[in-house]
C-alpha cells in the first residue's frame, strides 16, 4: 500500500471525526442525548483525553498528556512511513493509518478546542467564540457514540450484583477512538499477516 493511499485513509477519517465533533459541539449541550435505536444513542460528553475519563493530577497534567500524545504521533507517523518504505503487509499499513488518524483526531480536540469553542455546559457552544472555555493544549475531547446494549437491573439470583443496575456497553466514544480501536484490533486478529516471520 502506498503512502498516498494511507494518507488518503487518514484524511477521510480525520474529516469524518472532526465534522462529527464540530456538529455535536455546535448543536448539543453537554449531557444532551438523542435515542437513535434504543441500543444506540448520541450522547454528548467531554473528557480530558485519557481512557475511561482518567486524569493526570496537577496544574500541568493536561499539558503533559497532550505533549506526550503529540510526540507519540510523530513516532507513529515514522512507523507508518518506514512500513511503507519497507513494503510491509497491507494490513499493517492500514492498521497504523487507523491508529495515526485516531490519535491526530483526538489531539486536535486537546490542542485547539479550548481556544476555539466556548463552554457547552448549559448552552450550545459557539465555534470561534470570543470567550473560549480553555487554553491552547487544554481542550477537551468530544465523545458522542453510546451503545448501551444492556441497560437494566440484573436479576436477584446473580451473585454479588443481583438487583443492581447494570449497563453494557457504558463508555462513550468518538470516530477517532473507533479508528484507534479498529487499528489495534486488526493488529491482534491479523498478527501473523501484519508481522510475518522471515
Secondary structure, 3 states (H helix, E strand, C coil): CCHHHHHHHHHHHHHHHHHHHHHHHHHCCCCCEEECCCCCEEEEEEECCCHHHCCCCCCCHHHHHHHHHHHHHHHHHHHHHHHHHCCCCHHHHHHHHHHHHHHHHHHHHHHHHHHHECCCCCCCCCECCCCCCCCCCCCCEEEEEECCCEEEECCCCCCCCCCCEEEECCCEECHHHHHHHHHHHHHHHCHHHHCCCC
